[in-house]
Amino acid sequence: MCSTHSPPSSSLLDWFTTSHPSILLLDGGVSTYLEHVLAQRNQVFSHRELWSSSLLLDGLDDDIVDCHKVFAAAGADILSSVTYQCHYGTDSIKKKIVDDDTMTSMIQKGVALAKAHTNRYVAASLGCYGAALADGSEYRGDYNGITRQRLHDFHQRKMKTVLLEQPDAVAFETIPNLEEVTVVAELLQTTSLSGVAVWISLACCNDYQLNDGTELDKALDELQRIDPNGTAIHAIGFNCCHGQYMSSLLRILTRHMATKGPKRGIVFYPNSGEEWDATTASWKEATGCTVPNEFAHEMLHGIKVVEQTWRQHSLHPMPALIIGGCCRTSPSTIAALRAMIDTREAGRQGNGG
């Protein structure tokens, strides 16, 4: 599973704004991979609320670094920090697991560990408010009447902390409802990120709606209204959605970008689609797309949907693309995606395209 592939020498922000046909590969399900690593030692995450971020608290730095190295060796161009579940508390969680100074150290360490020992880009992973609640809220999009100011403060503080470690990108992930989409976009309009790329990744419950039931077009209209020139949000996409919804979601996103603008990058990294059995606390067998080459084929179809939709509007060049995997996608999945991308790029060069 060894790869000598390395990312371009330019900054990730420059890569987003440069005309080129290439695709960058994000890593896979970092948290579920670490969950597997611990299971081999008959261990589990020490704090369910922190999920894989609990390793930062427990001093299991070597496991985190090894995880990043494995995904880099599989061919990932971009590594995501183990900070998705890190947060400074919420109005719905009365008891903090750690004090604020400890949380700041954890977040900074998470980004630093991803930057160490590799020559890959690093995206600082920032989970949605629902992820901090640890009650499945990100999959419902219902935050029980939280105020916009609370959402703003929740995201602003985490973002300021990760920026101290100068990641290549900040990824706002699994955003499940319209209000949080607008709050994050408005926050980015008033924050100077100084050369750091930003993407917002939406969580969708089907092939045309966010998890809260908002139609995707409406959310995209709001992002366009708030950031009409694409200067604050450099890419939009989807994560932790079932792969079967990707083609339709990508078609809607690409059409919106082509007809209403502005042109941005597109990111998509679905989960495996496996079903979780809460009774047995295990993943149901024979559900989802667990064969790496089949997953890669599904993702190739998504790439083609973006290309075909963009060309229907006689536009050139193509948007920058970042693809990868989310929950339950493994280093083998990323290796299959690497092979698919490399084969595709070799074919394009051979055809003079």
KEPAVEX-44372 format. One record per residue (C-alpha): residue number from 1; residue in three letters; x, y, z; chain. Coordinates in Angstrom, 3 decimals. Layout:
<nodes>
NODE pos code        X        Y        Z unit
NODE NUM  ALA        X        Y        Z    A
...
</nodes>
This chain:
<nodes>
NODE pos code        X        Y        Z unit
NODE   1  MET    0.000    0.000    0.000    A
NODE   2  CYS    3.023    2.259   -0.379    A
NODE   3  SER    2.767    5.404   -2.488    A
NODE   4  THR    5.425    7.880   -3.597    A
NODE   5  HIS    2.714   10.316   -4.674    A
NODE   6  SER    3.166   13.798   -3.261    A
NODE   7  PRO    0.994   16.903   -3.543    A
NODE   8  PRO    1.884   19.985   -5.624    A
NODE   9  SER    4.421   22.391   -4.164    A
NODE  10  SER    2.027   25.356   -4.184    A
NODE  11  SER   -0.253   26.214   -1.265    A
NODE  12  LEU   -3.624   24.516   -1.176    A
NODE  13  LEU   -5.305   27.903   -1.542    A
NODE  14  ASP   -3.288   28.560   -4.712    A
NODE  15  TRP   -4.227   25.104   -5.970    A
NODE  16  PHE   -7.921   25.954   -5.605    A
NODE  17  THR   -7.537   29.104   -7.674    A
NODE  18  THR   -5.273   27.717  -10.420    A
NODE  19  SER   -6.692   26.400  -13.687    A
NODE  20  HIS   -5.858   22.694  -13.944    A
NODE  21  PRO   -7.582   19.319  -14.426    A
NODE  22  SER   -6.077   17.543  -11.439    A
NODE  23  ILE   -7.841   16.009   -8.439    A
NODE  24  LEU   -6.550   15.905   -4.880    A
NODE  25  LEU   -7.252   12.961   -2.611    A
NODE  26  LEU   -8.370   13.437    0.993    A
NODE  27  ASP   -7.864   10.698    3.558    A
NODE  28  GLY  -10.609    8.350    4.690    A
NODE  29  GLY  -12.476    7.529    7.888    A
NODE  30  VAL   -9.763    8.555   10.333    A
NODE  31  SER  -11.949    8.134   13.424    A
NODE  32  THR  -13.363    4.752   12.487    A
NODE  33  TYR   -9.843    3.600   11.545    A
NODE  34  LEU   -8.571    4.646   14.986    A
NODE  35  GLU  -11.572    2.918   16.525    A
NODE  36  HIS  -10.432   -0.260   14.769    A
NODE  37  VAL   -6.854    0.211   15.972    A
NODE  38  LEU   -8.004    0.451   19.589    A
NODE  39  ALA  -10.323   -2.531   19.175    A
NODE  40  GLN   -7.320   -4.667   18.256    A
NODE  41  ARG   -6.060   -3.943   21.775    A
NODE  42  ASN   -9.481   -4.468   23.352    A
NODE  43  GLN   -9.740   -0.720   23.969    A
NODE  44  VAL  -12.373    1.890   23.157    A
NODE  45  PHE  -12.396    5.691   23.048    A
NODE  46  SER  -12.201    6.917   26.638    A
NODE  47  HIS  -14.799    9.657   26.120    A
NODE  48  ARG  -17.663    8.981   23.746    A
NODE  49  GLU  -18.354   12.713   23.517    A
NODE  50  LEU  -14.844   13.303   22.156    A
NODE  51  TRP  -14.785   10.193   19.965    A
NODE  52  SER  -11.359    9.915   18.292    A
NODE  53  SER  -10.350   13.306   19.727    A
NODE  54  SER  -10.136   11.529   23.102    A
NODE  55  LEU   -6.780   10.118   21.946    A
NODE  56  LEU   -5.412   13.666   22.145    A
NODE  57  LEU   -6.448   13.784   25.793    A
NODE  58  ASP   -5.120   10.303   26.582    A
NODE  59  GLY   -1.663   10.924   25.146    A
NODE  60  LEU   -2.010    8.318   22.389    A
NODE  61  ASP   -0.107   10.529   19.966    A
NODE  62  ASP    1.712    7.624   18.340    A
NODE  63  ASP   -1.580    6.043   17.266    A
NODE  64  ILE   -2.653    9.315   15.671    A
NODE  65  VAL    0.646    9.838   13.857    A
NODE  66  ASP    0.643    6.222   12.649    A
NODE  67  CYS   -2.887    6.714   11.337    A
NODE  68  HIS   -1.833    9.776    9.341    A
NODE  69  LYS    1.186    7.891    7.992    A
NODE  70  VAL   -0.974    4.955    6.880    A
NODE  71  PHE   -3.358    7.193    4.942    A
NODE  72  ALA   -0.429    9.126    3.446    A
NODE  73  ALA    1.139    5.840    2.345    A
NODE  74  ALA   -2.174    4.854    0.764    A
NODE  75  GLY   -1.882    7.936   -1.450    A
NODE  76  ALA   -3.779   10.727    0.309    A
NODE  77  ASP   -2.716   14.247   -0.665    A
NODE  78  ILE   -4.576   15.829    2.263    A
NODE  79  LEU   -4.665   14.642    5.870    A
NODE  80  SER   -7.455   15.713    8.224    A
NODE  81  SER   -6.669   16.441   11.865    A
NODE  82  VAL   -8.231   14.413   14.681    A
NODE  83  THR  -10.120   17.486   15.944    A
NODE  84  TYR  -13.619   16.961   14.544    A
NODE  85  GLN  -15.123   16.314   17.973    A
NODE  86  CYS  -13.082   18.903   19.890    A
NODE  87  HIS  -15.103   21.776   21.325    A
NODE  88  TYR  -15.221   24.268   24.181    A
NODE  89  GLY  -18.537   23.116   25.544    A
NODE  90  THR  -22.062   24.058   24.547    A
NODE  91  ASP  -25.121   25.428   26.281    A
NODE  92  SER  -26.572   21.908   26.081    A
NODE  93  ILE  -23.620   20.266   27.832    A
NODE  94  LYS  -23.401   21.476   31.418    A
NODE  95  LYS  -20.322   19.513   32.424    A
NODE  96  LYS  -17.134   20.073   30.470    A
NODE  97  ILE  -14.882   17.074   29.974    A
NODE  98  VAL  -11.772   19.256   30.122    A
NODE  99  ASP  -11.064   22.889   30.926    A
NODE 100  ASP  -10.647   25.414   28.139    A
NODE 101  ASP   -6.848   25.548   28.323    A
NODE 102  THR   -6.644   21.771   27.959    A
NODE 103  MET   -9.031   21.860   25.006    A
NODE 104  THR   -6.921   24.534   23.321    A
NODE 105  SER   -3.844   22.338   23.735    A
NODE 106  MET   -5.714   19.330   22.351    A
NODE 107  ILE   -6.878   21.188   19.246    A
NODE 108  GLN   -3.448   22.623   18.555    A
NODE 109  LYS   -1.811   19.234   19.096    A
NODE 110  GLY   -4.279   17.565   16.734    A
NODE 111  VAL   -3.298   19.883   13.884    A
NODE 112  ALA    0.402   19.678   14.749    A
NODE 113  LEU    0.382   15.868   14.693    A
NODE 114  ALA   -1.169   15.858   11.237    A
NODE 115  LYS    1.528   18.254   10.044    A
NODE 116  ALA    4.375   16.189   11.513    A
NODE 117  HIS    6.245   13.426    9.690    A
NODE 118  THR    4.492   13.929    6.336    A
NODE 119  ASN    4.745   16.075    3.226    A
NODE 120  ARG    0.988   16.247    2.782    A
NODE 121  TYR   -1.456   19.107    3.024    A
NODE 122  VAL   -3.318   19.301    6.338    A
NODE 123  ALA   -6.967   20.221    6.750    A
NODE 124  ALA   -8.052   21.210   10.252    A
NODE 125  SER  -11.295   19.313   10.824    A
NODE 126  LEU  -14.051   21.303   12.568    A
NODE 127  GLY  -17.226   19.402   13.313    A
NODE 128  CYS  -20.701   20.903   13.422    A
NODE 129  TYR  -22.471   21.886   16.636    A
NODE 130  GLY  -24.448   18.649   16.557    A
NODE 131  ALA  -21.255   16.605   16.702    A
NODE 132  ALA  -20.381   18.220   20.037    A
NODE 133  LEU  -23.730   17.140   21.454    A
NODE 134  ALA  -22.803   13.499   20.738    A
NODE 135  ASP  -26.476   12.540   20.419    A
NODE 136  GLY  -26.804   12.132   16.650    A
NODE 137  SER  -28.003   15.725   16.170    A
NODE 138  GLU  -25.800   16.205   13.120    A
NODE 139  TYR  -27.848   13.523   11.355    A
NODE 140  ARG  -31.133   15.223   12.232    A
NODE 141  GLY  -30.099   18.853   11.912    A
NODE 142  ASP  -32.216   19.776   14.938    A
NODE 143  TYR  -30.409   21.772   17.626    A
NODE 144  ASN  -33.455   22.527   19.789    A
NODE 145  GLY  -33.609   26.265   19.275    A
NODE 146  ILE  -29.950   27.214   19.772    A
NODE 147  THR  -29.378   30.915   19.056    A
NODE 148  ARG  -27.361   32.159   16.108    A
NODE 149  GLN  -24.981   33.897   18.499    A
NODE 150  ARG  -24.245   30.610   20.275    A
NODE 151  LEU  -23.521   28.929   16.957    A
NODE 152  HIS  -21.288   31.819   15.938    A
NODE 153  ASP  -19.302   31.705   19.189    A
NODE 154  PHE  -19.027   27.902   19.038    A
NODE 155  HIS  -17.392   27.953   15.597    A
NODE 156  GLN  -15.401   31.160   16.002    A
NODE 157  ARG  -13.472   29.959   19.025    A
NODE 158  LYS  -12.507   26.616   17.497    A
NODE 159  MET  -11.488   28.259   14.233    A
NODE 160  LYS   -9.250   30.805   15.970    A
NODE 161  THR   -7.512   27.976   17.811    A
NODE 162  VAL   -6.776   25.812   14.762    A
NODE 163  LEU   -5.468   28.834   12.861    A
NODE 164  LEU   -2.713   29.193   15.464    A
NODE 165  GLU   -1.166   26.027   13.968    A
NODE 166  GLN   -1.368   27.334   10.377    A
NODE 167  PRO   -3.093   24.409    8.627    A
NODE 168  ASP   -3.337   24.403    4.849    A
NODE 169  ALA   -7.129   24.338    5.039    A
NODE 170  VAL   -9.990   24.630    7.492    A
NODE 171  ALA  -12.837   22.179    6.854    A
NODE 172  PHE  -16.260   22.846    8.359    A
NODE 173  GLU  -17.711   19.360    8.155    A
NODE 174  THR  -21.081   17.599    8.317    A
NODE 175  ILE  -23.098   20.842    8.465    A
NODE 176  PRO  -26.707   19.574    8.626    A
NODE 177  ASN  -28.982   22.604    8.686    A
NODE 178  LEU  -29.519   25.930    6.957    A
NODE 179  GLU  -28.983   28.122   10.000    A
NODE 180  GLU  -25.552   26.664   10.726    A
NODE 181  VAL  -24.603   27.000    7.057    A
NODE 182  THR  -25.394   30.723    7.122    A
NODE 183  VAL  -23.732   31.313   10.500    A
NODE 184  VAL  -20.471   29.691    9.346    A
NODE 185  ALA  -20.525   31.593    6.055    A
NODE 186  GLU  -21.139   34.901    7.829    A
NODE 187  LEU  -18.332   34.133   10.291    A
NODE 188  LEU  -15.938   33.535    7.411    A
NODE 189  GLN  -16.874   36.879    5.866    A
NODE 190  THR  -15.603   38.674    8.958    A
NODE 191  THR  -12.471   36.604    9.605    A
NODE 192  SER   -9.074   36.936    7.948    A
NODE 193  LEU   -7.609   33.497    7.322    A
NODE 194  SER   -4.463   34.768    5.588    A
NODE 195  GLY   -3.681   32.204    2.904    A
NODE 196  VAL   -5.667   29.286    4.359    A
NODE 197  ALA   -8.155   27.481    2.120    A
NODE 198  VAL  -11.679   26.900    3.452    A
NODE 199  TRP  -14.371   24.442    2.554    A
NODE 200  ILE  -17.868   23.846    3.883    A
NODE 201  SER  -19.102   20.283    3.648    A
NODE 202  LEU  -22.836   19.648    3.963    A
NODE 203  ALA  -24.594   16.613    5.425    A
NODE 204  CYS  -27.576   15.417    3.401    A
NODE 205  CYS  -30.278   12.885    4.207    A
NODE 206  ASN  -31.184   12.097    0.600    A
NODE 207  ASP  -30.288   13.206   -2.904    A
NODE 208  TYR  -31.561   16.799   -2.658    A
NODE 209  GLN  -31.953   17.884    0.985    A
NODE 210  LEU  -29.795   18.709    3.992    A
NODE 211  ASN  -30.396   16.603    7.080    A
NODE 212  ASP  -32.848   19.197    8.430    A
NODE 213  GLY  -34.972   18.972    5.267    A
NODE 214  THR  -33.714   22.179    3.633    A
NODE 215  GLU  -33.467   21.822   -0.132    A
NODE 216  LEU  -29.858   21.930   -1.262    A
NODE 217  ASP  -30.536   24.710   -3.775    A
NODE 218  LYS  -31.750   26.964   -0.961    A
NODE 219  ALA  -28.577   26.391    1.058    A
NODE 220  LEU  -26.448   27.094   -2.012    A
NODE 221  ASP  -28.394   30.305   -2.658    A
NODE 222  GLU  -27.569   31.436    0.877    A
NODE 223  LEU  -23.870   30.685    0.455    A
NODE 224  GLN  -23.875   32.634   -2.798    A
NODE 225  ARG  -25.665   35.562   -1.161    A
NODE 226  ILE  -23.216   35.734    1.735    A
NODE 227  ASP  -20.032   35.069   -0.276    A
NODE 228  PRO  -20.940   36.174   -3.831    A
NODE 229  ASN  -17.370   36.217   -5.172    A
NODE 230  GLY  -16.085   33.024   -3.574    A
NODE 231  THR  -13.342   34.851   -1.708    A
NODE 232  ALA  -14.105   33.460    1.771    A
NODE 233  ILE  -15.358   29.959    0.922    A
NODE 234  HIS  -13.127   28.244   -1.603    A
NODE 235  ALA  -15.008   24.969   -1.962    A
NODE 236  ILE  -18.376   23.449   -1.129    A
NODE 237  GLY  -19.339   19.823   -0.985    A
NODE 238  PHE  -20.654   16.880    0.991    A
NODE 239  ASN  -19.440   14.374    3.554    A
NODE 240  CYS  -20.819   11.547    5.662    A
NODE 241  CYS  -23.639   11.003    3.165    A
NODE 242  HIS  -24.521    7.681    1.575    A
NODE 243  GLY  -22.628    7.269   -1.682    A
NODE 244  GLN  -25.848    6.490   -3.558    A
NODE 245  TYR  -26.884   10.150   -3.146    A
NODE 246  MET  -23.625   11.640   -4.390    A
NODE 247  SER  -24.352   11.827   -8.117    A
NODE 248  SER  -27.599   13.723   -7.660    A
NODE 249  LEU  -26.122   16.063   -5.023    A
NODE 250  LEU  -23.110   16.782   -7.223    A
NODE 251  ARG  -25.353   17.464  -10.201    A
NODE 252  ILE  -27.349   20.024   -8.207    A
NODE 253  LEU  -24.192   21.668   -6.830    A
NODE 254  THR  -22.393   21.812  -10.182    A
NODE 255  ARG  -25.468   23.149  -11.991    A
NODE 256  HIS  -25.921   25.850   -9.364    A
NODE 257  MET  -22.272   26.860   -9.604    A
NODE 258  ALA  -22.343   26.879  -13.407    A
NODE 259  THR  -25.532   28.930  -13.738    A
NODE 260  LYS  -25.409   31.226  -10.705    A
NODE 261  GLY  -21.750   31.251   -9.699    A
NODE 262  PRO  -19.302   31.819   -8.320    A
NODE 263  LYS  -16.967   29.057   -9.407    A
NODE 264  ARG  -15.483   27.272   -6.405    A
NODE 265  GLY  -13.828   23.947   -5.749    A
NODE 266  ILE  -15.973   20.892   -5.071    A
NODE 267  VAL  -15.283   18.396   -2.292    A
NODE 268  PHE  -17.037   15.114   -1.659    A
NODE 269  TYR  -16.219   12.292    0.707    A
NODE 270  PRO  -19.153    9.988    1.472    A
NODE 271  ASN  -19.251    7.315    4.134    A
NODE 272  SER  -19.401    3.609    3.360    A
NODE 273  GLY  -23.194    3.579    3.651    A
NODE 274  GLU  -23.126    0.805    6.256    A
NODE 275  GLU  -25.932    0.682    8.800    A
NODE 276  TRP  -25.268    0.899   12.539    A
NODE 277  ASP  -27.040   -1.511   14.872    A
NODE 278  ALA  -27.491    0.359   18.157    A
NODE 279  THR  -28.641   -2.803   19.930    A
NODE 280  THR  -25.459   -4.750   19.289    A
NODE 281  ALA  -23.251   -1.653   18.923    A
NODE 282  SER  -21.906   -2.984   15.648    A
NODE 283  TRP  -22.098   -2.379   11.919    A
NODE 284  LYS  -24.568   -4.542   10.039    A
NODE 285  GLU  -22.959   -6.937    7.627    A
NODE 286  ALA  -23.817   -6.774    3.913    A
NODE 287  THR  -24.868   -3.122    4.108    A
NODE 288  GLY  -23.229   -0.234    2.305    A
NODE 289  CYS  -20.304   -0.208   -0.110    A
NODE 290  THR  -17.391   -1.888    1.648    A
NODE 291  VAL  -15.365   -3.124   -1.341    A
NODE 292  PRO  -12.672   -0.516   -2.092    A
NODE 293  ASN  -12.779   -0.875   -5.879    A
NODE 294  GLU  -16.573   -0.599   -5.898    A
NODE 295  PHE  -16.345    2.546   -3.790    A
NODE 296  ALA  -13.764    3.961   -6.214    A
NODE 297  HIS  -16.059    3.194   -9.155    A
NODE 298  GLU  -18.894    5.031   -7.396    A
NODE 299  MET  -16.642    8.038   -6.857    A
NODE 300  LEU  -15.476    7.990  -10.483    A
NODE 301  HIS  -19.113    8.255  -11.513    A
NODE 302  GLY  -19.421   11.318   -9.286    A
NODE 303  ILE  -16.415   12.926  -10.973    A
NODE 304  LYS  -17.967   12.303  -14.375    A
NODE 305  VAL  -21.256   13.861  -13.236    A
NODE 306  VAL  -19.393   17.062  -12.291    A
NODE 307  GLU  -17.561   17.122  -15.627    A
NODE 308  GLN  -20.634   16.418  -17.726    A
NODE 309  THR  -22.796   18.958  -15.893    A
NODE 310  TRP  -20.113   21.640  -16.178    A
NODE 311  ARG  -19.636   21.011  -19.900    A
NODE 312  GLN  -23.366   21.198  -20.531    A
NODE 313  HIS  -22.996   24.893  -19.793    A
NODE 314  SER  -19.976   25.216  -22.143    A
NODE 315  LEU  -17.675   26.221  -19.290    A
NODE 316  HIS  -13.942   25.692  -18.982    A
NODE 317  PRO  -11.792   24.916  -17.020    A
NODE 318  MET  -13.335   22.430  -14.617    A
NODE 319  PRO  -13.709   23.228  -10.917    A
NODE 320  ALA  -10.965   21.970   -8.633    A
NODE 321  LEU  -11.969   18.618   -7.084    A
NODE 322  ILE  -11.120   17.006   -3.760    A
NODE 323  ILE  -12.439   13.515   -3.105    A
NODE 324  GLY  -12.008   11.055   -0.266    A
NODE 325  GLY  -13.917    8.968    2.227    A
NODE 326  CYS  -15.699    9.439    5.537    A
NODE 327  CYS  -16.821    6.953    8.202    A
NODE 328  ARG  -15.818    3.321    7.669    A
NODE 329  THR  -13.677    4.029    4.624    A
NODE 330  SER  -10.242    2.543    5.198    A
NODE 331  PRO   -6.680    3.021    3.928    A
NODE 332  SER   -7.512    0.315    1.371    A
NODE 333  THR  -10.385    2.485    0.155    A
NODE 334  ILE   -8.030    5.449   -0.240    A
NODE 335  ALA   -5.503    3.266   -2.068    A
NODE 336  ALA   -8.250    2.249   -4.519    A
NODE 337  LEU   -9.159    5.906   -5.046    A
NODE 338  ARG   -5.482    6.740   -5.600    A
NODE 339  ALA   -5.227    4.053   -8.278    A
NODE 340  MET   -8.435    5.278   -9.920    A
NODE 341  ILE   -7.244    8.897  -10.016    A
NODE 342  ASP   -3.789    7.985  -11.323    A
NODE 343  THR   -5.207    5.709  -14.026    A
NODE 344  ARG   -7.639    8.417  -15.055    A
NODE 345  GLU   -4.957   11.113  -15.189    A
NODE 346  ALA   -2.621    8.848  -17.180    A
NODE 347  GLY   -5.410    8.244  -19.689    A
NODE 348  ARG   -6.092   11.953  -20.047    A
NODE 349  GLN   -2.425   12.682  -20.684    A
NODE 350  GLY   -2.224    9.867  -23.179    A
NODE 351  ASN   -5.145   11.407  -25.055    A
NODE 352  GLY   -3.576   14.838  -24.935    A
NODE 353  GLY   -6.263   16.127  -22.518    A
</nodes>
